[in-house]
């Protein structure tokens, strides 16, 4: 059980969460389940979502785990049909799948600091950059195509995308991820406009800096001490700390509630301990 930050009922709602095998989206899936939803937890890591589903079901909640590749149209449609059969039509879609890849990351923040043997901007490979764009952008577009059909038919529903601080101002070293997340923010606005007449709302959250398996090596040395990059992040964050994954849940539940956020669509909500607001001076 987690201590929910906001009391909103999703009773009888079917909530689909992609990337639910990870820490952040797994917590989102749990929050929706504890709020009464019937949760479909999707991830390429089938063992992780099956374990999450078993855990939630043992606690009296409703959750099914499905192996899903968010870049495979046919596989997504198969999962869509399985969710329809097991839980019913989708009411809420959380597009949480995404991430970066070392092949799309430079070793140095600035070109003039590039060292021989290191990976500079000129060494980035098209396949690595392409993978990051596909995982983040198409990994949001394709699940939306699969599950928003249910919402159009019901003339109601909510889509929540996951953007990033990188969407506002790109971070050094990760050009592909920054650009892809900027695309997610833009796509969120596009979807909100496109679906406005169907009863579907579309918003996004933009998490600040969290410590996760994906970015741990960027933030901490092998001995566990903070890297210089960590110091830069915290010095640029008014609250002086990283965001905890649990702090994303309040905004997530609020934006997905049709009563509390009935007139809110097309927004990207920063949850960042003030990072976006600070100019550095």
C-alpha positions, -999 to +999 in steps of 0.1 A: +000+000+000+011+036-007-002+067+010-021+084-017-017+122-018-052+129-031-085+112-026-100+106-061-122+076-070-115+058-103-140+031-094-150+010-125-126+029-147-102+010-169-068+025-167-040+014-191-004+023-180+025+017-204+060+013-189+044-001-157+073-024-151+094+005-140+095+023-107+077+055-117+049+040-138+046+010-115+038+035-087+012+052-110-004+018-117-006+011-080-021+045-073-049+040-098-056+005-085-058+018-049-082+045-062-106+018-074-095+014-111-092-017-131-056-014-142-039-029-172-001-027-166+019-029-198+056-033-202+081-052-224+093-068-191+064-092-187+078-106-154+077-072-138+041-064-147+030-099-138+046-095-104+030-061-099-004-075-109+000-105-085+009-081-057-020-058-062-045-086-067-033-102-034-042-069-017-077-069-031-072-045-060-077-052-097-047-054-121-037-074-151-001-075-164+005-077-202+037-079-222+037-051-246+061-036-271+050+001-275+067+001-309+049-029-324+015-020-338+003-056-341+014-065-306-004-034-292-036-043-309-034-078-295-029-064-260-058-039-267-081-069-275-069-087-244-076-057-222-111-053-237-118-090-230-103-090-194-112-055-181-133-036-207-128-005-228-100+020-219-110+051-199-076+064-191-043+059-209-010+068-193+018+068-218+047+062-195+070+041-217+101+060-228+137+066-219+172+074-232+200+052-246+238+055-243+241+054-281+224+088-282+244+103-254+277+123-256+305+118-231+312+155-227+289+184-221+308+207-245+326+199-277+357+218-267+361+194-238+358+163-260+387+139-255+402+114-280+385+080-276+354+096-261+320+098-277+315+133-291+285+148-309+301+137-342+302+101-329+265+098-323+251+070-344+218+073-364+205+040-350+209+052-314+193+085-320+165+069-340+158+044-312+154+072-286+130+091-309+110+060-316+108+049-280+096+082-267+075+097-296+062+066-314+060+048-280+034+074-271+017+078-305+011+040-312-005+032-278-027+062-282-038+050-316-046+016-301-065+026-269-080+060-277-104+042-301-123+031-270-125+067-258-138+080-291-166+054-291-175+063-255-171+101-261-151+103-229-116+096-217-083+109-206-048+106-220-018+115-199+017+117-215+050+119-197+072+148-209+103+161-191+122+192-179+143+185-211+113+196-231+116+232-218+154+236-219+176+208-233+202+192-210+237+187-221+248+152-233+213+140-242+203+158-274+180+130-288+161+125-255+157+163-250+143+167-285+120+137-282+105+150-250+099+184-266+080+165-292+059+148-265+049+182-251+040+194-286+021+162-294+002+165-261-012+199-273-019+185-307-039+156-293-058+179-270-069+199-299-075+170-322-097+151-297-114+182-282-148+175-298-148+138-287-149+143-250-112+132-246-088+153-226-050+151-231-024+164-207+011+156-196+033+158-166+069+170-168+089+154-140+119+171-126+151+152-117+145+118-101+170+092-093+163+060-113+181+030-127+183+049-161+202+079-148+219+067-117+254+066-133+249+102-145+241+113-110+264+092-088+299+078-089+306+041-084+312+048-047+279+064-043+291+100-041+273+127-062+288+135-096+295+171-107+263+169-128+243+162-096+257+193-081+247+214-111+212+200-110+207+207-073+222+241-075+197+249-102+168+236-082+153+261-057+141+233-033+176+218-034+167+182-038+156+156-063+119+148-069+106+116-054+086+093-077+057+094-052+054+131-057+043+126-093+011+108-081-009+138-070-006+156-104-012+123-122-044+115-104-057+151-106-052+155-143-068+121-150-100+129-130-128+140-152-144+161-124-114+178-109-098+186-142-128+187-165-117+219-183-080+211-183-066+198-216-034+205-235-013+214-205+021+201-194+024+202-156+060+206-142+066+186-111+102+197-105+109+212-072+111+246-089+137+237-115+119+253-144+111+285-125+148+292-116+169+314-140+202+305-123+205+340-108 
